[in-house]
Amino acid sequence: MYMHPFVITADLTRSMEAAMNTARREKREPEPLDDNLKNQDIVLDLVACIDPKMWKFSRRYVGALTTFYAVKAKTRKWLADQKWLEQDWRKVASDVDLFATETGTAGLSLDSVRNRHWTMGNEIISKFVSSRMSSEFVTLTGKFRVTFDHFVGGLCKGWLNDSPVDFCLETMARIFGSCYVLSALTSVVGFPSSPSESTTATKFVILPVNLKGSHWGIIIAQLHYTESTDTLRVHPLLYEPLIDEVYHEDMEVVWNGIKTGEQELVKKGLVDFVERWRQASTPSTQLHSNPIQWIQTPQQPDFESCGVLVVAQVYSYITENLQLQHCNVFKSDVQVMRLRMLWVILCSSREQRIARATADKTEGIEDKLNNELK
């Protein structure tokens, strides 16, 4: 009832969806049906209308329209991403270190690096063409996975969400070892239980921080163990790519936690997680924490590359190559970093095969669309 074989404009769809959500929240529903009406297969449902004299639209119809416009928007982003990937990477000048070894660009001449970027772009395009939006890519450790649609429309040109950031950091932890990466969602869901690894064998604890306005920061806790004194020293490095002190307080809270005037802990910080981990793994070891050090370079060259730069900053510390902090970062550098991150996620991970039932259903939808468009 009140399902129609046509679509209406996106703004009207949003208005009807908002009206239905408001009605559900306010529980504006009629009296329940009596048993006699229920036996006649009559059900109650919310119905939206723009004008009572015109068409009425069921909740199911509005939901289908909302999905239609979401898919349409995602498809447009997919097309824009593919166009971005099709640029001639042999003409993009850049000298960055992010994932150089992993992408096979380390030690090459500048011309060879550009040719390699062009090849990588084509390899990524092949993945774009062959992957479903629901395709899952899994790190080789199996600890983290991301669906294709989570970085379409973001990793190529826009703001990064938590998925590509977490994926790239987890990949670094696998490659270099002695590095423990916490999820970007940690500040929301809380710190996990203590890892099984020993703190004395760990060199870095990494925590990406999603700040207000979709802005990214990163906390890099360097751990140094001195066996002769059985002492573990923690050196916290904090970085946010706009280099704006307005973010300092929020990030320092993530490190220090929140305490009352009587120093009673209200919210645990990353330093408390490290201390709990130390107690669980090596209780006799003494832990000393240095004052916070703010990383002041590089500054992001645009308003969208903060997520890319926090990943690059972590890579520079793990590989002990701090060249990133001694040069300006240009938009062409950010482009190449994005390309390499995409390649690492799509081409150096493991693609999870979808269930046979899901594949059959997808093929069935494709057949129906082809029949309708003939």
N, C-alpha and C positions, 0 to 999 in steps of 0.2 A: 504494500500500500504506500502510495506517495513516493515511489521510486520512478525515475524518469530517464529516458535514453538520451539525455543531453546534459551539457554542463552550463553553469552560469558563471559570472565573473568572479575572480578571486576575492575582490573586496566584499562582495555580497556573501560569499562563502564564509569568510572570516567573521563577518557580522553575525551570521546565523549560528556559527559554531560558538561564538562568545555568548550569544543569547541563550543557547541550550545549556552551556556550562553554568551560566548564572542560575538558570532555572533548577538545575540539578543540585547546585550548592544550597540554594534557598528552599529546596524540597517543595517546590510548587507543583504538587501532583494532585490529581483528583482522587476521590474516594476509591478504595479498592473495588474491583468487580465482584459481583456476587457469583455464587457457584453456577447459577443458571446460565449467565453470560459466558463464564469460562468454558462451560461444556459446549458452547457454540463456536469454540476456537477464536473468541474475541479477546484481543489483548490491548493493553494500554501502551501508548508510546508518545514521546514528545514529537510535536509537529511544528515546524517553523513556516511562516509565510511572510512575504514582503507586503502583500496586500491581500486581505481576506477574500477579495473577489477574484484573485488570480491563483496561481499554482500554490499548492501546499507541498512541503518537503519534509520527509521523515528523517529521523535521527540517523538512520542507516545511510540515507542518500547524502546527507551533509558529511558524514564520516568518509564516504567514498570520494566525495569531491575534495575533501581535505587531503586525502591520500594522493589523489590525482595531481593536485597542484604541488605537493611535496616531491613527487616523482618527477614532475615537469621541471621544477627548479633544480633538482639534483642532476637531471639530464643536461640541462644547460651548463651547469658547472663542469660536468664531465666533458662536454664539447669544448669549453673554454680551456680546461686543463690540457686536453689533447692538442689544441692549437698552440698552447704555450710550449709543450714538449716538442712540437714540430719545428721550432725555430732552429736556425743554423748555429749549433753550439760551437762550431769551428771558428765563429766570429766573436764569441764571448770571451773576453780577456779576463783572466782571474788566476790568482795564485794562492789557493787556500789549502790547509792541511787536513780538514775534516774528512775522515774515512778515506784518506789517500791510499793506504795500504790495502784496505778492504775492496776498493774499487779499481785497483790496479793502476793507479796514477802516480804512485810514489816513485821518485827517481827518474821520471820521464822528462823530456824537454817540454817547453811550453807548447810547441806545436803538437807534439804527441799527446799531451794532456787534453788539448782541445779536440783532437780526433777521437780520443777515448770518450770524452763527454758526448760527442755526436753519436758514437756507437751505443753508449748507455741510454741516450734519449730514445733511440730506436728500440732498444730492448724493453724499455719501460712502456713505450707505445704498444708493443705486442701484448704486454700484460694488461694494459688498459682495454684493448680490443677483446681479449679472450676472457677476462674476469667478470663474473657476476658481481653485482653490488653487495651480495651477501657472502662473497668468497672470503674465507678466513686465511690470514697469513700468520704463521706461528714462528716465534724465535726458535733457534736450533736447540735451546735448552728446554723448550716446551713451557717455559714459565709465563710467557705473555703472548697474547694473540690479538689481532685487530682485524676488523672486517673492512673490506675495500671501500665501502661508502663512508667510513669514518674519516678518511683523509681526502676524498674527492672534494674539490672546491676550497681546500684549505692549504694543503702542503705545497702546491705549486705556486700559489700567489697570495693567499690570504693568511688569516690568523690560524695558528695551530691549536688544535684541541689537545687533550691529554694523551690520546692514543699514540700518535707518531712520536711525541716526546718520550713517553715511557718505553716505546718499542726500541728506539735508537739507543737510549741509555742502557736498557737491558742487554742489547747487543754488545755494547762496549764492555759491560761487566763480564759477559761470556768470553769475549776475545782476550781481555787483559787480565782477568782474575783479580783477586785481592781487592775487589770492589763490590760493595753492597748497595743496591739501588732500591729506594723506596718509591712507591707509586705516587703520582701527582695527586691522587685522591686521598692521600694519608691525612692531610689536614682536615678533611671532611669526615672520613670514616674512623680515624684514630690510628695509632701506631700498632703494628702487628706484634705477635709474640717474638721473643728473642730468637735470632737465627741460630742454627746448629754450629755454624763456623765460629772460630775463636776470634775475639777482637784483636788479639795480639798478632794474628796473621792477616789482618785486614788493613789496607792502606787508605781506602776512601769509603765514606758513607755519603751517598748522593740523595738529595731530596729536591725535586722540582716543586716550585711554589706558584700556584695560580693566584695572582693578585687581582685587585679590583680592575674593572674595565678590560677583562680578558688579557691582562698583561702578565708576562712570565718573569719569574726570578728563579735563582738556583742557589742552594746551599751545598757547598762542598766541604765536608768535614774530613780533614787530613788526619790520619792516625799514625803516630810514630811510637813504636815500642822499644824501650831500652831494657835489654835482658839483664844487664849487670845490676840494675836497681829495681827490676821488676816494676817498671813505671810505664804507663800508657798516657801519652800526651795528645790532646785533641786540639787541632787548630782550625777554627771555623772561618771559611771564606764565603762571603755573601756577594752576590752579583745580580743586578737588574740592569738590562741593556739601555734604558733611557738615561741612566746615571742621574737619577732625580731623588733627592733626599726625602721626598714626600712618601716614598715607599719603604724607607728605612725602618720605621717603627713596626710596620706589619711584618716585615721579614725577620726582624730581631725577636719578635714575639714567637715566631715559629721555631726559632733556635732556643730561646731561653724559657719559653712557656710563660704562663701568667701566674703571678703570686700576689697575695694580699699584702697589706702593710705590715702584717706580722710574719711575712715570708712563708705563709702557708700556700702550698701549691694548689692552684685552681685548675689550670690546664697544663698538661705536660708538653714540653718542647722536645726538639731533636736531641738536645744534650741529655735529657732525662732518659730517652730511649737508649742512647749509647751507654749511659751509666747502668741501666737495667741489664743490658746485654753483657757488659763487662762483669757484673755480679754473677750472671748465669754461667758465663764461660770460664772466667779466670778470677774467682772471688778474692784471691790474695793480691792481685795486681792493684797498684795505686793509680787512680785516674786523676789527671790534671788537665784543666781546660784553659786554653789561652783566650785573651780578649778577641772579640770579633774583628776581622779584617775585611774591609770593603774593597772589592775589585773595581777599579775605576775606568777600565778600558776593556774592549772597545765600546763605543756608543753606536747604537743601531742607526742605520742611515735612513730609515723610513718608519712608518707607524705599524708595520705588520710583521717585522722580522724578529721580534723578541724571542719567540720559541726556538727559532733556528739558532740564534746566538747563544742561548743557554746550553743547547746541545753542543755547539762548537766549543764553548768555554770548558765544559767538562772534558771533552776530548783532549783539549790542550793540556790539562793538568794530568790526566791519566797517562798520556804519552810523554809527558815532561817536555813538551815543545810549546813554549809560551810565546811563539812568534805572533799569535793572534793579538796579544796585548801591546805590541810594539808597532802596530801599523793601523792605518785607517781601513775600515771595512766599507766597501762601496756596494751599490745595488747589484752590480755584476757578480760580486763575491757571494752575496746572498742567493742569487739565482743558482749559482753552481752548488752551493751548500744544499739548497732545496733538492736539486737534481740528484745529488749523491745520497741524501737521506731517502728519497723515493726509491733509488736503486737498491739500497740496503734492505728496505722493507719488502719490496716486491721481488727482487731477483736474487737475494742471498739468504732468503728465509725458506720456510717450508709451507707450501700451500696445502691447506687442509681440504681434502675431498669432501664434497657435500654428500649428504645421505641420498640414497637412491630414490627414496620417496619424494624428497625435495626436488631432485633433478627431473623426475617424471612430471611433477606438478608444474615446474617452470617450463618444460617443453610443451606441456598442454596449453599453458597460457600463450606461449609464442605461436602455437598452431592456430589458436582462436583469433589472435591479432592478425595473423597473415590472411586468414579466411575473410575477416571483416574488411581488410584493406585491399583485397583483390578487385 
